[in-house]
């Protein structure tokens, strides 16, 4: 019986879908199974089950499979990459090899001759095979094998810029760097760290705030100079200059998504270290409810950003999501009725309807100078990327005094420290008390993976005294699965500590009261601490106790 007839008989496709697939097959010269998958009429796993039944082949699940080292060495790497074959096990002297292509079984005859072993083909989904090939043989392993075999790239560090340029423009090097970046995007990485050591080149991806070593062939160290030079060319940096730090920018289009890459290069002992910050517009422009605020905090913050004037500060360490929160706030208020201007270093994301100005210190375009100029452009709302010095702080307070709403970030550990930080910079207390309307501290914690989330008891010894945990109360954690790279976490959410500046706090600020005294007053007014917001998210099954403890101080 034909595969098509089997699919129709099992009601996996209709006769009309069969006719459409056959028409696409004729028009584009595809195989019938390829036409079905391209049209989306069946899932790959369904098709493999039918093909396995028809061809008497076993269909295997590769998720979570651990493959022994001697099994992996049974096939040449070139064949693994070229044919997308994966040796998965050896049973009774027979090597099991997974393939997603049930119609290319002749290659297994070649494998029998090549290995001298009995070969048993099994079927598995293509994405599962490719994921394990990357895990066991390395990202870009086929490209590196080609480079090693063809010796197309000089393996030692070149002495001159012309040699570096020639190396970086090799097609194989271009392909390898592209594969490294695309893999980072597919893994939802926020940063790529390229770190040279004496005998190896380390490439790590920061995923959900944690660094993970990328699986790469050991031979990648031989092409260190070519890889770094290629990155510098993409970022329009000077490849001949290897003595001073350089910063640049790259734009990529990956699967229809626009990815901006901020590149920082720093000379190190064994070469140049590179960090690439990946800015994915599709994944970062959140709305305020998506950030993780509870209803009460969201309602109060939403009311604050609707005010006509004053300063709202978002505080926290680097990487705590402050800029993302500011963008979400601007997205919530931007309209044809108000004018919004931003001064940023650099402009991370383009916002429709917002006038964004990049800071460029090389030509004298500083935060303070930009602020002085934009106030003449009649804005209603001003966003300053960061208040980092007295000049910027003065400009922000002047903007608020003259009837503008100012949003900015500040590096403090908690919300109560924000007014004191401005005063420490040199802003007069009366200006701080009359312009600051709120400060909000925030942190990012990892979300429990929804695919492997499970409830369980919390041992009393693991409970901090301030948690308020009740005996018998259950919490959630992720068991670890393919969707979360076995970590139990997927994605991040925010913890928030929103302090409204009321009359009692203004009085303390006027008298330069220390941050702990301001905190006590805010607590009496109902301030919820970052840690307390974290406990609520633990109880809600969003994150874990360990995440909250790690990201917040007692």
N, C-alpha and C positions, 0 to 999 in steps of 0.2 A: 504494500500500500504506500502511496506517495505521502511525503511529509505534509503537503498541503491538505490532502484528504484526511489525514489523522487530526490535523488542527481543526478542520471543519467539523469532523465527527465528534471531537471532544468539546465542541462549542467554544473554542478559544478564539476563533475568528469567524466572521460571517462570510457568506458567499460573495457579498459585495466587497468586503475587505480583501478577500482572496483575489478577486478580479483587479482591484486597484493595485495590489502588490505585484501581480503578474505584469500589469501595464508599466509600472515603474521599473520592474526588472528588465523589460524589453527596451524601454527608452534610455536607461542609463547603464545598461550592461552589467547590472548587479546580479549577485546570486539571490535566490529566492529568500533565504534567511536574512540576508543583509537588507533587502527591501522591506521585509516585515518589521525589522528593528528600527529602520530609519523612519518608517511611518508611525511607529509607536503602537502597533496593533497588539503586540505581545511583549511581555518582559523577557529579558534574556534568560532568566532562570527557567521560565515556563518552556521556552524554546529548547533549552538544553535538556530538560526532562523528556521532551518528546523525541529529540534526536537520540538521547541515550537509550530510550526504549526501542526505537527503530533500529539502531545500529548495535544494540546489545553492549553499550558502554556504561560504566558506572559514572554517576554524577556526584562529585565530592564537594563538601563545604570546607573552604580553606580558612574561614575565620578562626583565628586563635591557634592555627596549626604551627607547631614547632618542628622545623626540618633539621635533621642531623647534618653535621658538616660534611661527612663523607658522601652523603646523598647529593648535596649541592655540588660537590666536585665531580660528580659523575658525567655532567654535560659541559661542553665548552661554553664559555661565557658568550662568545659571539653568536652561537646557535640559540642560546636562551633569549638574547635580546632580539635577534633577527626574526625568529619564529614565535616569540612570546610563549616559550615552553618552560615549564617549571617542574623539576624533579621533586616529588613530594614524599616519597618513601620507598623502602625496599622490603619486600615480603617474599619469603621462601625463594630467594635468589632472583626475583623479578623486580625490575625497577619500574615504579609507577611514575608516569609523566603526565602532568596536567596540561590541557590545551583548551582554548575557547573555540577553536575552529574544527568542528567535527568533519569537515569535508576535505581537510588537508592531512589525511592519515598516512599518506605515502612517506612523509618525513620520518615516521617511526621505523620504516624499513631501513632508512639510512642510519638511524640511531642504533639499531641492532648491530649493524656492521661496524659502526664507529666505536661503540662501547664494548662489544662482545658479550652483552648481557641480553636476557629476555626483557622485552619492553611491554608494559601494559598501559595503553593510553586511557586516561580518564578525562572527564569533562568538568570544567569549572568556569564561572563567570570571568570575563576578561578583566574587569576592574579589580577583582580579587587576585588574579594572577599578577597583574602589573604592580599592585601594592606590595605583594611579597617579593617580587623581583627587585623593587626599589629597596625593600627592607634588608634583603639578604645579599644582593649584588651591588647596591649603591645607586643613588641618583646620578644619572648621566654616565653610568658604567659603560654602556655601549659606545658612547662618544669617547671616553677615556681609552677604552680598548683600541679603538680606531687610531687615536693619536699615538698610543704606544707602539702599535703595530706598524703604522706608516712612518713613524718618527717625523711627523710633519712640523713639530714645534720644538725649538731648542729647549732642552730640559734644564739647563742652568740659567741663572739670572743673567740677562743680557747687560752689556756694559753701556750701550748707547741708546738714545731715544729712538733712532731709526730701527734698531733691532726690536725694541719693545713694540713699536708701532706695527712692524711686520708680524710679530708673534700674535698681537691682539686682534689682528684682522684675519687670522686663519679662520676658515669656515667652522672647523671643529671647535675652536675656542668660543666663537660666537654662539654656537649651538649649546655648548656646555654651560655658559653663563646664563643663557636663556632658560635652560632646564632647571638650574638652581633657583632662579627667581620664580618661575612658574610653580615649582614644587612648594616654595614658601607660600605663594598665594593660595594654592590648593589646600595647604595645611592650616590656613587662617593665621599665618604668622604676622606679627606686627613689626619684627625686625629680623634682619639677617646679619650675623656676626661672622666676619672672615678674619681669622686670627692665625698669624704665622708663628710657628715654633721651629726649633732647630731641625727636627727630623720629620715634622708633619705639618699639614695645613688643616686647621680645624674650621668647620663651618657649622654654626649653630643657629637654630630658629627659635625666636621667642614666641611662644604660643600661650595665650591666656596668662601672660605675665611671667611664665617660667621658661628658662632656656632648655632646649632639647638638642642634643647632638644630631646633626644630619647624617644619615647613612650614606657614606661616600667611599668609593674605592681608595685604598691606601696610595695608589699611584698619583692621586690628584696633587700631592705635594710637589711632584716634578714640574707641574704647570702653574705654580703659584704666581710667578711674575706675569705670565700671559693672562691669567684670570684677573688679577688686580689691574693690569693695564687696560684690559677690555672694559672693566667697570669704570675706570677713570675716563676713557674715551667717551663712553655713553653719557657720563656726567659733565662732559666738556671741561675736564680738568687737565692740567699739564702733566703728561706722563713722564716727562724728564725730571720733574721736581719731586724728589723723594726725601727731602730734608725737613720740610715744614708741613703742618696740617693744611688740608684743603677741604672745601665743602662744595657740593654741587647738587644737581637735581636731574632725575631721569623720568620720562613719561613712558609708560607701557600700556598696551591694550591686551588684556588677557581674557579670552572668552567673552568679548563684548564689554568687559568692565574696564574702566579707566583707572589705572594704578599710578599714583605719583610716588616716586622714590626719592627720599632725601638721603644723600650720600655724604658720609664724613670719613676722611682718610687721615690717619695719623701714623707718622714714622715710629716703628718699634725696633726691638733689638734684632730680630731676624727677618725684617721686611716691613711692609706697610700693612697696618690693620685697617679694616674697612667695616663700618656699620652702615647698613641700609635700612632706613625707616620706611615701611610700606604704608602708604596712605590710600586706602580703598574707599572711594567716595560712597559706594553702594552700601558699605558696612558700617560707616561711622556717623553719617548724618541721621541721628536718632531724633525722635520726638521726646518731649519731657517724660511722658508716662513710660517710655521704653527704657529709661535710664535706671529704673529700680526704686524710684521714690514711692513711699506709701502715700495713701490718699491725703493724709493730713499735711505732710511735708510738701507734696505737689500743690495742694490748694494754696498754701501760704506762699510758696515760691512763685506760683503763677500770679498771685496777687501783687507780689513785689515787682515783677518785671512789667506790670501794667502801669506802674506809677510814673508820673511825669518827670521826676527828677530825683537825684540821690545817687549814692554809690552802692553797688552790690559786689561783694568780693567772694570769689570761690577760692578756697585755700586747700593746700595739700602738697605732698612731695611730687617730684617729677614722675610722670607716668600714672598719676591717680585719676586721670580723665577730666581734669579741669576744663581744658579747651573744648572737649566734646560737650560738656554741660553748657558752656557759653554758646556754642553753635546751636544747640537744641533750644536754648532760650531765645536766641535771635530768630530762629525758624518759627517759634511760636508767636512772635509779635510783629514780624515784618509784614507790611501791607502797603498798598498804594497811598495810604493816608499819612504815613510817617517816613522820615528819611533816616536810614541807619548807616553809619560810617564805622569802619573798623581800622585800627592800626595794628599790624601783626608782624612778627618776626619768626618765621616767614608766614605768608598766607598758606594755611594748610589745605583748606577746602573752599571751593567756589560756592557762594550762596546766592541764589537767584534773588534779585531785588535788593541786595546789600552792596554798598560801595566799599570795596576793600583796598587798603593801602599797604603795600609791603614796606617794612623798614629796611634801609640799606645804609649802614654806617659808613661804608666806603665813600659815599658821595654826600655824607652829612645828613641823611634822612633818618633822624633818630625818633624814638617814641615822643619825646618832648616837643620836637620841632613839628612832627606830624600832627600832634594834638593842637598846637597853637594855630596851625593852618586850617585844620578841618572845622574848627569852631566857626570859621568865617564862611563855611559852606552850609550853614543853617541846619545842622542835624537835630533830630529829636533824641536819638539814641546813639551812644558812642561805646564801642567795645575796644578796650586796650588789651593786647595779648598778655601783657604782664607788667605789673608795677615793680620795677627793680631798682629805682633810685629816687632821690628827692625831687629831681626835676619832673619826672613822670608823675609822681604822687601829687605835686603841686598843681600840675596841669589837670589831673583828674578831679581834684577838689574844686578848682576854679570852674571846670565844666559843669560840675554838679551844682555849684552855687549860682550859676547863670542859667539854670533851668533845663539841664540835660540829664537824662538817665545814663549813668556810666556803669558798664559791666567790665570787670577785670579779674585777674588772678593774682595770688600772692602766695609765697612759700612760707606757710606756718603749719604747725602740727594740728592745731585745733581752731575752732571758730573764735573762741574768746581771746586768742592771741593776736588776731588781725588788727584791732584798733591800736594796740600797743606797738605793733610792728610799724605802722604808719608814723606814730609819734617818735619811735626810735630813729626813723629815717630823717626826722626833722620837721614833720608837719605839725603845726600848732594844735594842741588838744581841742581848742574851740572849733577849728576847722574840721577835725575828725568827727567830733560829736554832732556837728550841724549838717554834715554831708553823708556820713555812713548810715545806711538804713538797714543793712543786713550783712552778715558774713556766714558763709556755709563751708564747712570742712567736708572733705569726701575722701574715700578710699575705694579701691576696686578689689572685689573678692571673686574667686572662681565659682561659677554655677555648677551645681551637681548635674551630671549628664542625665538627660531625660530618658535615654534609651536603656540605661542600666541602673536606674535609681531604685533603691530598696530601703525599707524601714528597718530599724534595729534599735536595741537598747543602748544607752549611753552609760558606761561604767562610772560610778560615783567618783572614782579617783581622777577621771579626766575632766571633771566639771569645775570650772573656776568658781570661786565663791560668789562673784557678782552676777552669775548667770541666772539665779533664781530658779534653778532646775528642780522639778518635782519628781520624787521616786516613781518609777514606772513610766515616766514620760519618754516617748520614743523620738528619735531623730532619724534623718535620712543620710545616706551616702551612696556614692556610685561604686558599683562592683568592678567597673572597668570593662570596656568593650571596644570594638573596632571603631565605632563612631567617635570615641574620645581618646583614642590612642592608648587605651588601657589605663588612663589616669583617673577615671571616675568623674572628670570635670569637662564641661564643654561650654565655652563662652564665659563672660564675666558680667557682674552687676555691681551697682554702686551702694556704698554705705554713706549716709548723709547725716550731718549735724548742723541744723539750720538755726542760727541765733539772730532773732530780730532785735534791733537796737531800740529799746524803749527809754523812757525818761530816767529810770533808775540806772540803767547802764550808761546813759549819756553823762549823768552826774559823776559816775566813777571815772569815766574817760576824761572828763574836764579836770579831775584831780589827779590824773596820771596813776590811777590805781593799778596794781599789778594784775596780770592775766588771771591768776587764781581767784582774786576777789571778784573780777568781772564774771568769771565762771559761776561762782556761788550765787550771784544775783540772777544770772540767766537760768540757773537750775531752779531757783524758786519760781521763776516765771514759766517753767515747763520745758526747758531745753532738754532734748533727748540726745545723749551722747552717741558717738559713732559706734561704740561697743554695744550699747543697748539696741541700736538699730540692727546691728549684726545679730544679736540674740533673737530678735523678731524674725529675721530671715532664716536663722537656723530652725526655729520652730515652724516656720512656713515651708520647710523642705527645700529652700532655695540654695543654701550653702551649708558648710559644715562648721563645727566648733573650732577645728584646727585652723581653718581659713580666717575666722574672725580673730582668733588669738594672734595669728601671725601678722595680720594687717592693722591691728589696733593696739594701743598701749593701755595699761591698767589705769 
